[in-house]
Amino acid sequence: MTTDIFERLREDHDEFRTLIDILEKTEGDSEGRREIFPKLAWMVRTHAHAEERVLYAELMRYTETRELAGHSTKEHHEAEEIIEDLEGKSLSDSGWLTRFKTLAEELRHHMDEEEKEVFPVAGRVLSADRKRAMVDEFDRARRTEAEKAREETRLQPLS
């Protein structure tokens, strides 16, 4: 059972790292890319949006964590731009893997930075009860983000 928000976020990070490792070994318009990249993109988006709503919104209230929260949110937006770029490219495009490696590097950097820099400082400003309560809030926010994304996908015109 997940004990606090930081453990919950690390669980997602571990899954992201696994998917990134697998994707880096794919070639061309392969089944692996077709299945795993959309899953990674979906998970990263819903995770980032929920994290911003639950963790970073709260960390913006504290002087000690405000700058870290702002920096991490900026990195979320940078990753989103790369994901959108990748979604606009053919999986067989010669530049797809190169661009994906940029995303992988950005995501790894972001996750490492969160785990080594943000979480320790945030852990000092948040109470133990608050860190535990944020797990449920994060999971609810992520479900809401996922539902919103599904709805937006259904509303997209057919090409």
Summary of the structure (lengths in Angstrom):
residues: 159
radius of gyration: 16.4
end to end distance: 43.5
largest distance: 49.8
contacts: 466
relative contact order: 0.17
helix: 83%
strand: 0%
